[in-house]
Amino acid sequence: MAEEKDIKEAVEEESKGFDYKHAGSFKVSDKFKDRFMTRSAGGPTMSVDGLVALGHVKGIWKIDVEVLQYPNTDNGRECVCKAVVGGYDWDPAEEKVVRVEYTDIGDASPANTNGQVAKALIRMASTRAIGRALRKYTNIDMVCTEELGEDDIATESMEDIASVKMVDPQQLIAMKGIIQQKGIDKATFEGMLTKTFNTNDFQRLTFEQANTMIQILNNYVAPSK
């Protein structure tokens, strides 16, 4: 677990030059990677502390957690929590920074935790829920370190870790222009996103997905009335 001063320093460092309008994805520093990232058998991971730091770079106005299921003998001692992260994102349709909320679920049980963590299931389920919601908010397409068991984490260097390229400002502008030109309303646009990518959040698209979405918009023909 990172110390509070590490998170504070990371926020100060990663905030330099941050711009909501051009923040398709974070380009984290090598120092940040050393502090908050590691490698598992399945690829790079980021700790919840690292996600919290990046969340504060964008701005967080709330993190709420609700326990949906308390662990007991009847449910296999499985705890389930829901986290809601409130922050800020650039809305290309409105051309301004707006308040946003991201929600996700986290679970913990003796079957998916190790050692001493199995004695703190509520805390782990809460941590996992917060991490998953923050992943959505920060556009970080990595598993949280806290999701993994000790055996899944490797110790190799993070120098070779490269983040997935996310949607860039030019693509957002292109999508907005087509939407306005064709008179596509918000509900229709979000429906197209959900059908194609199983998400209605255009900020979560990768660079390649955004290119696909632009093609879909270009080919869109409004239904006859």
C-alpha positions as CSV (number, residue, x, y, z in Angstrom):
1,M,0.0,0.0,0.0
2,A,1.5,3.4,-1.0
3,E,1.9,6.1,1.6
4,E,-0.2,9.2,1.5
5,K,2.8,11.3,0.5
6,D,3.4,9.1,-2.5
7,I,-0.1,9.6,-3.8
8,K,0.2,13.4,-3.2
9,E,3.5,13.6,-5.0
10,A,2.1,11.6,-7.9
11,V,-0.9,13.9,-8.2
12,E,1.4,16.9,-8.3
13,E,3.7,15.3,-10.9
14,E,1.0,13.9,-13.2
15,S,-1.1,17.1,-13.1
16,K,1.6,19.1,-14.9
17,G,0.2,20.0,-18.3
18,F,-3.0,18.0,-17.8
19,D,-5.8,19.2,-20.1
20,Y,-9.3,17.7,-19.9
21,K,-10.0,18.4,-23.6
22,H,-6.9,16.5,-24.8
23,A,-6.8,13.8,-22.1
24,G,-7.7,10.7,-24.1
25,S,-5.4,8.7,-21.8
26,F,-2.8,9.3,-19.3
27,K,0.9,9.2,-20.2
28,V,2.3,8.3,-16.8
29,S,5.9,8.9,-15.8
30,D,8.4,6.2,-15.2
31,K,8.4,7.3,-11.5
32,F,4.6,6.7,-11.4
33,K,5.1,3.2,-12.9
34,D,7.7,2.3,-10.3
35,R,5.4,3.4,-7.5
36,F,2.0,2.0,-8.6
37,M,2.4,-0.5,-11.4
38,T,3.6,-4.1,-11.6
39,R,3.4,-7.0,-13.9
40,S,1.3,-10.1,-13.5
41,A,1.2,-13.3,-15.5
42,G,-1.6,-11.7,-17.6
43,G,0.1,-8.4,-18.2
44,P,0.6,-5.0,-16.5
45,T,-1.5,-4.1,-13.4
46,M,-2.0,-0.9,-11.5
47,S,-2.7,-0.5,-7.8
48,V,-5.9,1.2,-6.5
49,D,-3.6,3.9,-5.0
50,G,-2.3,4.7,-8.5
51,L,-5.8,4.9,-9.8
52,V,-6.8,7.2,-6.9
53,A,-3.8,9.4,-7.8
54,L,-4.9,9.6,-11.4
55,G,-8.4,10.2,-10.4
56,H,-7.4,13.2,-8.3
57,V,-5.5,14.6,-11.3
58,K,-8.8,14.7,-13.2
59,G,-10.7,15.7,-10.0
60,I,-12.8,13.7,-7.7
61,W,-15.8,15.2,-5.9
62,K,-17.0,12.0,-4.3
63,I,-16.3,8.3,-3.7
64,D,-19.2,6.4,-2.1
65,V,-19.2,2.8,-1.2
66,E,-22.2,0.7,-0.3
67,V,-22.1,-2.9,1.0
68,L,-24.6,-4.9,-1.0
69,Q,-24.0,-8.2,0.6
70,Y,-22.3,-8.9,4.0
71,P,-20.2,-12.1,4.2
72,N,-21.8,-15.0,6.2
73,T,-21.8,-18.8,6.2
74,D,-24.9,-19.0,4.0
75,N,-23.3,-17.1,1.0
76,G,-19.8,-18.7,1.3
77,R,-18.5,-15.6,3.1
78,E,-18.7,-13.6,0.0
79,C,-18.9,-9.8,0.4
80,V,-20.2,-7.5,-2.4
81,C,-19.8,-3.8,-2.5
82,K,-20.8,-1.0,-4.9
83,A,-18.6,2.1,-5.5
84,V,-19.6,5.3,-7.1
85,V,-16.8,7.7,-8.2
86,G,-17.8,11.3,-9.0
87,G,-15.4,13.3,-11.2
88,Y,-15.1,15.5,-14.2
89,D,-14.7,14.8,-18.0
90,W,-14.7,16.7,-21.2
91,D,-18.0,16.5,-23.1
92,P,-17.3,17.1,-26.8
93,A,-20.9,17.6,-27.5
94,E,-21.2,20.4,-25.0
95,E,-17.6,21.5,-25.4
96,K,-17.1,21.9,-21.7
97,V,-16.0,20.0,-18.6
98,V,-19.0,18.3,-17.0
99,R,-19.6,16.3,-13.8
100,V,-19.7,12.5,-14.3
101,E,-20.2,9.4,-12.2
102,Y,-18.9,5.9,-12.7
103,T,-20.2,2.9,-10.8
104,D,-19.0,-0.7,-10.4
105,I,-19.1,-3.7,-8.2
106,G,-16.4,-5.4,-6.2
107,D,-16.5,-8.8,-4.5
108,A,-14.3,-10.7,-2.1
109,S,-14.5,-14.1,-0.6
110,P,-12.0,-16.7,0.8
111,A,-12.0,-18.2,-2.7
112,N,-10.6,-15.1,-4.4
113,T,-8.4,-13.6,-1.7
114,N,-5.2,-14.8,0.0
115,G,-3.9,-15.1,3.6
116,Q,-4.7,-12.2,5.9
117,V,-6.9,-10.5,3.3
118,A,-9.5,-13.2,3.8
119,K,-10.0,-11.8,7.3
120,A,-10.9,-8.4,5.8
121,L,-13.4,-9.2,3.1
122,I,-15.5,-6.0,3.4
123,R,-12.4,-3.9,3.0
124,M,-11.2,-5.9,0.0
125,A,-14.6,-5.9,-1.7
126,S,-14.8,-2.1,-1.2
127,T,-11.2,-1.6,-2.5
128,R,-12.0,-3.7,-5.6
129,A,-15.2,-1.8,-6.3
130,I,-13.4,1.6,-6.0
131,G,-10.6,0.3,-8.3
132,R,-13.0,-0.8,-11.0
133,A,-15.0,2.4,-10.9
134,L,-11.7,4.4,-11.1
135,R,-10.6,2.4,-14.0
136,K,-13.6,3.5,-15.9
137,Y,-13.1,7.1,-14.9
138,T,-9.4,7.3,-15.7
139,N,-9.6,5.2,-18.9
140,I,-7.0,2.7,-17.5
141,D,-7.4,-0.6,-19.3
142,M,-5.5,-2.7,-16.8
143,V,-6.4,-5.1,-14.0
144,C,-6.1,-3.7,-10.5
145,T,-3.2,-5.3,-8.5
146,E,-5.7,-5.9,-5.7
147,E,-7.7,-8.2,-7.9
148,L,-4.9,-10.7,-8.1
149,G,-3.4,-13.3,-5.8
150,E,0.2,-13.2,-4.7
151,D,1.1,-16.0,-7.1
152,D,-0.2,-14.0,-10.1
153,I,2.2,-11.0,-9.5
154,A,5.6,-11.1,-11.2
155,T,8.6,-8.9,-10.2
156,E,10.0,-8.0,-13.6
157,S,10.7,-4.3,-14.6
158,M,7.9,-2.0,-15.7
159,E,10.0,-0.3,-18.3
160,D,8.4,-2.3,-21.1
161,I,4.8,-1.5,-20.1
162,A,2.9,0.5,-22.7
163,S,-0.7,1.8,-22.1
164,V,-3.4,1.1,-24.7
165,K,-3.8,4.1,-26.9
166,M,-7.2,5.6,-26.2
167,V,-9.5,7.8,-28.3
168,D,-7.8,11.1,-29.1
169,P,-9.2,14.7,-29.4
170,Q,-9.2,14.6,-33.2
171,Q,-11.4,11.5,-33.2
172,L,-13.8,13.1,-30.7
173,I,-14.1,16.2,-32.9
174,A,-14.7,14.0,-36.0
175,M,-17.5,12.1,-34.2
176,K,-19.1,15.3,-33.0
177,G,-19.1,16.8,-36.5
178,I,-20.8,13.7,-38.0
179,I,-23.3,13.6,-35.2
180,Q,-24.2,17.3,-35.7
181,Q,-24.3,16.9,-39.5
182,K,-26.6,13.9,-39.5
183,G,-28.7,15.1,-36.5
184,I,-28.0,12.0,-34.4
185,D,-29.4,12.5,-30.9
186,K,-27.7,11.4,-27.7
187,A,-29.9,8.3,-27.2
188,T,-29.2,7.0,-30.7
189,F,-25.5,7.6,-30.4
190,E,-25.3,5.9,-27.0
191,G,-27.3,3.0,-28.4
192,M,-24.8,2.6,-31.2
193,L,-22.0,2.6,-28.7
194,T,-23.6,0.0,-26.5
195,K,-24.5,-2.3,-29.4
196,T,-21.0,-2.2,-30.9
197,F,-18.7,-2.0,-27.8
198,N,-21.0,-2.8,-24.8
199,T,-20.5,0.6,-23.4
200,N,-22.3,4.0,-23.8
201,D,-19.2,6.0,-22.7
202,F,-17.3,7.3,-25.8
203,Q,-14.4,8.3,-23.5
204,R,-13.7,4.6,-22.8
205,L,-13.1,3.8,-26.5
206,T,-9.7,2.8,-27.7
207,F,-8.1,4.5,-30.7
208,E,-9.1,1.6,-32.9
209,Q,-12.6,1.5,-31.5
210,A,-13.0,5.2,-32.1
211,N,-12.0,4.7,-35.8
212,T,-14.7,2.0,-36.1
213,M,-17.2,4.3,-34.5
214,I,-16.4,7.0,-37.0
215,Q,-17.1,4.6,-39.8
216,I,-20.4,3.5,-38.3
217,L,-21.4,7.2,-37.9
218,N,-20.5,7.9,-41.5
219,N,-22.6,5.0,-42.7
220,Y,-25.6,5.8,-40.5
221,V,-28.8,6.5,-42.2
222,A,-31.7,7.8,-40.2
223,P,-34.8,5.6,-40.2
224,S,-37.7,6.8,-42.4
225,K,-40.5,8.4,-40.4
